[in-house]
């Protein structure tokens, strides 16, 4: 039998067949308020003041209240001016830093701690985070059991540090999906009569029961190593009898557009388009409550994408961020590299803006927009280009988290470690210490605890 | 020599991933199928002409360990479990609706016989009575939940759906537990799977299953004999392409940018050609029973018109690759090939630092202390590329300790190759300087003039053979090496130094106790 006769691949068969189950969950474990969170990583720092007399082209001119006019006009030369339409929903936080020095590679050190606030193990490209990331922490507490966070990237899988943002535990990197159509396939639900849905659920249940039995016998083996046990138990816990039913669907033309990336999603030319499609799917997933948190890494570790700035294909972003035609510390200077870096920052601001547009267009559970019920962050694993500094990391947040955040402002956190920003986000989605106070101890236990009070209403 | 190799091994172990000992340690009892293995296994299980192509949408594995089959990568998250569930359902439905495939499965009308036959292939070992009964119950229940479907067909469908989600399909489970004084000997079926996944990235074929049934894989001689048969199959070539592709980072060749001002005929597609050339080079070494020495010294190449131009070859070349001999005064082995040279270069200049770094890490397995974070751009002086690199990283600079002694001397030997891998004798009007002296970790030194000389001396260096052996064994075992593997590596390295072919190195490993048994717990460094 040939391949065509057997399967059309996921593009044909899976779409046509009603075999994908809903991630929609029952409302039994609803927290009082549903708040969605998401984390987007830009690599290579942003072009901001602080290096070699380069002018400030990222942050607004002054701290305090943000309005559309302030961003669009007073700060039209800054990358963040792109977000002017959403000024009232923004929280711009300068003055946070990563606590731990990179082990030889600033990129891996920053990537591994930007969402974990944990210490690092290993060296250079083998660096791993010693703790779980904030998306996983949140998913375990606000998602229905059996429903994962979305772990996404835009870029090639084989590249340096293609994964590194999301950790399920110490040293346990989560693989990131980079094909938007595959992501859509997992979001899309089953359509069919109640009888058909019931049959699918019954078959799954009988298969799951059998496999659970096999897994339990394996887990009961007397001589498993610790790693064996962790591996099998993780698998065992993943087996769930999820409800089968309708879930999230997009219009046919949007599906066709996403499907058109099915074989070219890793291509340099599609980096931004894939990122946009991923975020379109994130907004969709939140709108139908398929999952409540996730991450998107755009580009690999030291993003080597060649972006178009002012319509011209540029050198790799990594080299532009180094200001020289080299991935190391010496090479021929790239003319106007700081301006090009700023141009790329504006591209990322555009990606973030379009994500906010989508969230703002969906209704949220508490009556306003989905953006009002979300807290989404555009972060970075470095603060700037050549020095690869970990101080004053650009942290751009949007969404009111259901009225929790005091939005529409630009604050200086005062050179604190960024775990406190992550604590604030965790608190914003409704997670508290056992005594009911704001959650304050995410990340490495040696870090100063607490939230950033100025962000909270 | 033996002592030196052991010292090297220990050094590499200690400097590599020692901190990872605190992280979940690898266990070699339940390696999950890689996505590539899943594809090939489904193809072979249902005797299809092509892989189903479903794994392209599976949750990707994170990059842990050096090779894609490292057990540290191979866990089942919630997302991947859902991918498996979905794929199993799609396949189960298709195999019963496609008459040709269904005919190969429904060779009996007895559910238990079907379960034993198909299950034995899906689990890659015979099922025990309890397992057959468990699946028979499932099979029997299928007719109620596939209303309107012929009961036997319904049973086949549900059984396939379940078996493709079973841990015994998804993992290459090694359940043998009885210890002898060498470790835990694997059963013949477990050895068969190790062999077939090593050589073919897929499940055993009928002949290998039969050999397991007859107990022919219980001793060294039997394993060696069957391994030699597997080696002749074209799928083995794919596997060793896969190994070298990862060990030598060929993936990085495919996406290269060069200045079209300096190299007017450059096109992006040439990077992919360089990758193909490198793979064909590896094929050639394997096919001619070559070893590590040939990898580093062979002048044989496989070029098309674009590559012939880079190598300065005269004659008629088209889009197809043809075998040629390169100028032995200019080229010797992989490190003098366009892919390696162009990958480790900027848009317009050779990059001796990255050339030197790769040789240290990838050819010598010599750890390099990671560089400090990038300082301000330094001002470079000098006429040639070498002088300019030396001016900011050489003796008397902050790079003195690493660059001037360990990295640059290796990289400078390749200054006779430009940023696309073309041979040159002059750099900006000045003669290139390709001389150097490199000190190995134990203090021994080699002095050379040029890449050919260096490659030949590397091919005689025990460090190079130990490094290749480490990587080969890591790939063959699908896990990070442990101290207890050092004896095998030492043996391999010595054989490799004595010009044993890669094929014979592989056969040495499969016949070894390490491959035929499961070692006990990971040792704590």
Interface residues (C-beta under 8 A of the other chain):
Chain A: X1 X2 X3 X5 X6 X7 X9 X10 X13 X14 X17 X19 X20 X21 X52 X102 X103 X104 X105 X106 X121 X122 X123 X124 X126 X128 X146 X147 X148 X151 X156 X157 X158 X161 X162 X163 X168 X169 X170 X171 X172 X173 X174 X175 X176 X177 X178 X179 X181 X182 X185 X186 X199 X202 X203 X204 X206 X207 X210 X211 X213 X214 X215 X218 X221 X223 X224 X225 X226 X227 X228 X230 X231 X232 X234 X235 X237 X238 X239 X240 X268 X306 X315 X316 X322 X323 X324 X325 X326 X327 X328 X329 X330 X331 X332 X333 X386 X387 X388
Chain B: X16 X17 X19 X20 X22 X23 X24 X25 X26 X27 X29 X30 X32 X46 X48 X49 X50 X51 X52 X53 X54 X56 X57 X58 X59 X60 X61 X62 X63 X64 X73 X75 X76 X77 X78 X79 X80 X81 X82 X83 X85 X86 X88 X89 X90 X91 X93 X94 X98 X100 X101 X134 X135 X138 X141 X142 X145 X146 X147 X158 X161 X162 X165 X166 X167 X168 X170 X173 X175 X177 X251 X255 X257 X346 X347 X348 X349 X351 X353 X354 X367 X369 X370 X371 X372 X373 X374 X375 X376 X377 X378 X380 X388 X389 X392 X393 X521 X522
